[in-house]
Amino acid sequence: MEALTPKERIYYMDTGKELDRWPIMLFHGTVATRLLGLSYQECQQSSDYLARREIEFYRRFACDNVSIEYGLWALPQSLGTVFNFVKDSAPLIKEYAMNQIDEVDQLNFDKLSFEKDRRQQQVYQAIEKVQETIGHEVICDFDLMGPFSTAISIIPMQEMMRSLRKSPAKVHQLLQAITDCLLAMIDHFSVLEINYGLTDSVASNDLIGPTQFDEFAAPYLKQLVDRIHFHGRKVNLHMCGNISPSLESIGHLGLDWLSIDQKMNLMEVKQRIGDQVGLQGNVDPINAFLYGQPPAIQTEIERVYEQGCDSPKGFCLAPGCSIPLRTPFENIEFFMEVAQKIYLKDK
């Protein structure tokens, strides 16, 4: 059959029509900066750079997703967290906006309105540029950090963990304030033809148990999911690490897609919640993409395909996390070559 565009491919999957191949998602925001000859941080300074990063990567590798990220640092920085911006990775925290949970009343969330937040304006412009160039083929995602993970960049993790037990009401106050800011962003950005990506990896069961997830993470993620659906958009949640104890709770969030870490057993996830949410994953980004040789890459693709291809709500091949910065482009090209053929081979 004739090759589909990413827009068509996702629509065909959603409506049960025959596909030309599986959708392939590449979480490429870091590695793609090398196509422009820029460092990660240089790329973050301009809406033009952000847009060009996505356009060039899409054109070279023919993946089914492009996205512009708000950034883990943007919201906390507006509230007073000080970051050290390093060349080729996400910034490091130098000083937190608050050191104790009782200081939550002193935070000024008014700084996060669209009119005052330069980063929101920059991202909005970047999405518009992507849409103008390749929007007829692929929908751009707007990527947001989840409330719990955002909070960990506002207050030290040790204080946050202590406060879950000692001052839960104040923690809820902080999480709701963050959520309200994200809801306002969703309302503003949803005039664009976009979908959403959420990442809340700090809320995985590597750090908090399922009871804490149900109290401090799930209700706020659910608000975001519901608001996104109110606007007729779709949403994918990515969570790094082990989420097995919270899988059923995640399944009840109403997500369109769940992206899982390579640590997770895709077969288990499919069996437990595959009838509730589409699955993306979970090719090893280190051993396959960064260090893998062609035979290892092909074996990993076949493993993931075999485990996930019959997931009831749909399946997309994807890495288990972001593709590392120094990944050889030849490995990405080989991955796409094998991944594009495996569906037809199975047919």
C-alpha positions as CSV (number, residue, x, y, z in Angstrom):
1,M,0.0,0.0,0.0
2,E,1.0,3.6,-0.4
3,A,3.0,5.1,2.5
4,L,1.0,7.0,5.0
5,T,1.9,10.2,6.7
6,P,2.2,10.1,10.6
7,K,-1.2,11.8,10.9
8,E,-2.8,9.2,8.7
9,R,-1.0,6.4,10.4
10,I,-2.2,7.3,13.8
11,Y,-5.7,7.9,12.5
12,Y,-5.7,4.5,10.7
13,M,-4.6,2.8,13.9
14,D,-7.3,4.5,16.0
15,T,-10.0,3.5,13.5
16,G,-8.9,0.0,12.8
17,K,-7.8,0.5,9.3
18,E,-4.9,-1.4,7.7
19,L,-1.5,0.2,8.4
20,D,1.5,0.5,6.1
21,R,3.7,0.0,9.2
22,W,3.7,0.5,13.0
23,P,3.9,4.1,14.2
24,I,7.5,4.7,15.5
25,M,8.1,7.3,18.2
26,L,11.6,8.6,18.8
27,F,12.2,10.7,22.0
28,H,14.9,12.8,20.3
29,G,14.9,16.3,21.8
30,T,18.5,15.9,23.0
31,V,20.2,14.0,20.2
32,A,18.4,16.1,17.5
33,T,20.3,19.2,18.4
34,R,23.4,17.8,16.8
35,L,21.7,18.1,13.4
36,L,21.9,21.8,13.8
37,G,25.5,21.8,15.1
38,L,24.3,23.2,18.4
39,S,24.6,22.2,22.0
40,Y,21.5,21.3,23.9
41,Q,21.4,24.6,25.8
42,E,22.1,26.7,22.7
43,C,19.0,25.0,21.0
44,Q,16.8,26.0,24.0
45,Q,17.5,29.7,23.4
46,S,15.4,30.3,20.3
47,S,12.0,29.3,19.0
48,D,13.6,29.0,15.6
49,Y,16.2,26.5,16.8
50,L,13.6,24.4,18.6
51,A,11.4,24.3,15.5
52,R,14.4,23.5,13.1
53,R,15.5,20.7,15.5
54,E,12.2,19.0,15.1
55,I,11.8,19.6,11.4
56,E,15.3,18.4,10.5
57,F,15.0,15.3,12.6
58,Y,11.7,14.4,11.2
59,R,12.9,14.9,7.6
60,R,16.0,12.8,8.1
61,F,14.6,9.9,10.1
62,A,10.9,9.8,9.2
63,C,9.7,9.1,12.7
64,D,6.0,9.6,13.6
65,N,6.4,12.3,16.2
66,V,7.7,15.8,16.7
67,S,7.5,17.7,20.0
68,I,8.5,21.0,21.7
69,E,9.1,20.8,25.4
70,Y,8.3,23.4,28.0
71,G,11.2,22.1,30.0
72,L,11.6,20.8,33.5
73,W,13.4,24.0,34.5
74,A,11.0,26.6,33.2
75,L,8.3,26.6,35.8
76,P,10.6,26.2,38.8
77,Q,12.9,29.0,37.5
78,S,9.9,31.4,37.3
79,L,9.2,30.6,41.0
80,G,12.8,31.2,42.1
81,T,14.8,28.0,41.6
82,V,18.3,28.9,40.4
83,F,19.9,26.5,37.8
84,N,23.3,26.0,36.4
85,F,22.9,25.7,32.7
86,V,25.4,23.2,31.3
87,K,26.2,22.7,27.7
88,D,24.9,19.3,26.7
89,S,22.3,18.3,29.2
90,A,19.4,19.5,31.2
91,P,20.3,22.2,33.8
92,L,21.4,21.4,37.3
93,I,19.8,22.9,40.4
94,K,22.0,25.3,42.3
95,E,19.4,26.8,44.7
96,Y,15.8,25.8,45.3
97,A,12.9,28.2,45.3
98,M,12.0,27.0,48.8
99,N,13.7,24.8,51.3
100,Q,10.8,24.0,53.5
101,I,7.2,23.1,52.6
102,D,5.8,25.9,54.8
103,E,7.3,28.4,52.3
104,V,4.7,27.5,49.7
105,D,2.6,30.5,50.6
106,Q,5.4,32.8,49.5
107,L,5.6,31.5,45.9
108,N,4.3,33.9,43.3
109,F,2.5,31.8,40.7
110,D,1.3,34.9,38.8
111,K,4.6,34.9,37.0
112,L,3.5,31.9,35.1
113,S,0.8,33.5,33.1
114,F,1.4,33.3,29.3
115,E,1.8,37.1,29.1
116,K,4.7,37.0,31.7
117,D,6.3,33.7,30.9
118,R,8.8,34.1,28.1
119,R,9.3,30.3,27.8
120,Q,5.7,29.7,27.1
121,Q,5.8,32.4,24.4
122,Q,8.9,30.8,22.9
123,V,7.4,27.3,22.8
124,Y,4.2,28.6,21.3
125,Q,6.1,30.3,18.5
126,A,8.2,27.1,17.9
127,I,5.1,25.0,17.6
128,E,3.6,27.4,15.1
129,K,6.8,27.2,13.0
130,V,6.7,23.4,13.0
131,Q,3.1,23.4,12.0
132,E,3.7,25.8,9.2
133,T,6.4,23.6,7.7
134,I,5.4,20.0,8.4
135,G,2.0,20.3,10.1
136,H,0.2,18.8,7.1
137,E,2.0,15.5,7.8
138,V,2.6,15.2,11.5
139,I,1.0,16.6,14.7
140,C,3.4,18.4,17.1
141,D,3.2,17.5,20.7
142,F,3.6,20.0,23.6
143,D,5.6,18.3,26.3
144,L,5.0,19.2,30.0
145,M,6.5,17.9,33.2
146,G,4.0,16.4,35.6
147,P,3.2,18.1,38.9
148,F,5.1,15.8,41.2
149,S,8.3,15.9,39.2
150,T,8.0,19.7,38.8
151,A,7.7,20.0,42.6
152,I,11.0,18.2,43.1
153,S,12.7,21.1,41.3
154,I,11.1,23.6,43.6
155,I,11.8,22.0,46.9
156,P,14.7,19.6,47.8
157,M,13.7,16.0,47.4
158,Q,14.5,15.1,51.0
159,E,12.2,17.8,52.3
160,M,9.5,16.8,49.8
161,M,9.6,13.2,51.0
162,R,9.5,14.2,54.6
163,S,6.5,16.5,53.9
164,L,4.5,13.7,52.3
165,R,4.2,12.3,55.9
166,K,4.5,15.4,58.1
167,S,2.7,18.1,56.1
168,P,0.6,16.5,53.4
169,A,-1.8,19.4,53.2
170,K,1.0,21.8,52.3
171,V,2.2,19.3,49.7
172,H,-1.2,19.2,48.2
173,Q,-1.3,23.0,48.1
174,L,2.0,23.0,46.2
175,L,0.9,20.3,43.8
176,Q,-2.5,21.9,43.1
177,A,-0.8,25.3,42.4
178,I,1.5,23.7,39.9
179,T,-1.4,21.8,38.3
180,D,-3.4,25.0,38.0
181,C,-0.5,26.6,36.1
182,L,-0.3,23.6,33.8
183,L,-4.1,23.6,33.2
184,A,-3.8,27.2,32.2
185,M,-1.1,26.3,29.7
186,I,-3.3,23.5,28.3
187,D,-6.2,26.0,27.9
188,H,-4.0,28.5,26.1
189,F,-2.1,26.1,23.8
190,S,-5.1,24.0,22.8
191,V,-6.1,26.5,20.1
192,L,-3.2,25.0,18.2
193,E,-3.6,21.6,16.5
194,I,-1.4,19.7,19.0
195,N,-1.4,16.7,21.3
196,Y,0.3,16.5,24.7
197,G,3.2,14.6,26.3
198,L,3.4,14.4,30.0
199,T,6.4,13.1,31.9
200,D,6.2,12.4,35.7
201,S,9.1,10.1,36.2
202,V,9.9,11.2,39.8
203,A,6.5,9.8,40.7
204,S,7.5,6.3,39.7
205,N,7.6,3.5,42.3
206,D,11.4,3.8,42.4
207,L,10.8,6.8,44.7
208,I,7.3,6.6,46.1
209,G,5.0,3.7,46.8
210,P,1.7,3.0,45.2
211,T,-0.3,4.5,48.2
212,Q,1.7,7.8,47.8
213,F,1.3,7.7,44.1
214,D,-2.5,7.4,44.5
215,E,-2.6,10.4,46.8
216,F,0.1,12.7,45.5
217,A,0.5,12.0,41.8
218,A,-2.6,10.4,40.3
219,P,-5.2,13.1,41.2
220,Y,-3.1,15.8,39.6
221,L,-2.2,13.8,36.5
222,K,-5.9,13.0,36.1
223,Q,-6.8,16.7,36.1
224,L,-4.4,17.3,33.3
225,V,-5.6,14.3,31.3
226,D,-9.2,15.4,31.7
227,R,-8.5,19.0,30.6
228,I,-6.6,17.8,27.6
229,H,-9.5,15.6,26.6
230,F,-11.9,18.4,27.2
231,H,-10.1,20.3,24.4
232,G,-10.3,17.2,22.1
233,R,-6.6,16.5,22.2
234,K,-4.7,13.3,23.0
235,V,-2.1,12.7,25.7
236,N,0.8,10.3,26.3
237,L,2.4,9.8,29.7
238,H,6.0,8.7,30.0
239,M,7.3,7.4,33.3
240,C,10.9,6.2,33.8
241,G,11.7,3.4,36.2
242,N,9.5,0.8,37.8
243,I,5.8,1.5,37.8
244,S,4.6,-2.0,38.3
245,P,2.9,-1.5,41.7
246,S,0.9,1.5,40.3
247,L,0.0,0.1,36.9
248,E,-3.7,-0.2,37.6
249,S,-3.9,3.3,39.0
250,I,-2.1,4.6,35.8
251,G,-4.6,2.6,33.7
252,H,-7.4,4.5,35.4
253,L,-6.0,7.9,34.4
254,G,-7.8,7.8,31.0
255,L,-4.6,8.2,29.0
256,D,-4.4,7.7,25.3
257,W,-0.9,6.3,25.5
258,L,1.6,5.2,28.1
259,S,5.3,5.2,27.4
260,I,7.3,2.8,29.6
261,D,10.9,2.4,30.6
262,Q,13.1,-0.5,29.4
263,K,13.1,-1.7,33.0
264,M,9.5,-2.7,32.6
265,N,8.2,-6.0,31.2
266,L,6.1,-4.9,28.2
267,M,4.2,-8.2,28.2
268,E,3.2,-7.7,31.8
269,V,2.1,-4.1,31.2
270,K,0.0,-5.2,28.2
271,Q,-1.7,-8.0,30.1
272,R,-2.6,-5.8,33.0
273,I,-3.7,-2.5,31.4
274,G,-3.3,-2.9,27.6
275,D,-7.1,-2.9,27.3
276,Q,-7.2,0.6,28.9
277,V,-4.3,2.5,27.2
278,G,-2.2,2.3,24.1
279,L,1.4,1.4,24.8
280,Q,4.7,2.8,23.6
281,G,8.1,1.3,24.3
282,N,10.4,0.1,25.3
283,V,13.6,-0.3,23.3
284,D,16.7,0.1,25.5
285,P,18.1,3.6,24.7
286,I,21.6,2.7,26.0
287,N,22.3,-0.8,24.9
288,A,20.4,-0.5,21.6
289,F,20.7,3.1,20.4
290,L,23.8,4.4,22.1
291,Y,26.1,1.3,22.1
292,G,24.2,-1.2,20.0
293,Q,25.6,-2.8,16.9
294,P,23.1,-3.8,14.1
295,P,22.5,-7.3,15.3
296,A,21.7,-6.1,18.9
297,I,19.5,-3.4,17.6
298,Q,17.5,-5.7,15.5
299,T,17.2,-8.3,18.3
300,E,15.9,-5.6,20.7
301,I,13.3,-4.4,18.1
302,E,12.1,-7.9,17.6
303,R,11.8,-8.5,21.3
304,V,9.7,-5.4,21.9
305,Y,7.6,-6.0,18.8
306,E,6.8,-9.6,19.8
307,Q,5.8,-8.5,23.3
308,G,3.7,-5.4,22.4
309,C,2.4,-5.7,18.8
310,D,-1.0,-7.2,19.8
311,S,-1.7,-4.7,22.6
312,P,-5.5,-4.2,22.5
313,K,-5.5,-0.4,22.6
314,G,-2.6,0.0,20.1
315,F,1.2,-0.1,20.1
316,C,4.0,2.1,19.0
317,L,7.7,1.2,18.8
318,A,9.7,3.7,20.9
319,P,12.7,3.9,23.1
320,G,12.3,3.4,26.8
321,C,13.5,6.9,27.4
322,S,15.2,9.8,25.6
323,I,17.8,8.8,23.0
324,P,21.2,9.8,24.4
325,L,23.0,12.8,23.0
326,R,26.0,10.9,21.6
327,T,24.0,8.2,19.9
328,P,25.4,7.5,16.4
329,F,23.0,8.7,13.7
330,E,23.8,5.4,11.9
331,N,22.2,3.6,14.8
332,I,19.0,5.6,14.5
333,E,18.9,5.1,10.7
334,F,19.3,1.3,11.2
335,F,16.6,1.3,13.9
336,M,14.2,3.0,11.6
337,E,15.0,0.8,8.6
338,V,14.4,-2.4,10.7
339,A,11.4,-1.0,12.5
340,Q,9.7,0.1,9.3
341,K,10.0,-3.3,7.8
342,I,9.0,-5.5,10.7
343,Y,5.2,-4.9,10.4
344,L,5.2,-5.9,6.7
345,K,7.3,-9.0,7.5
346,D,4.8,-10.1,10.1
347,K,1.9,-9.5,7.7
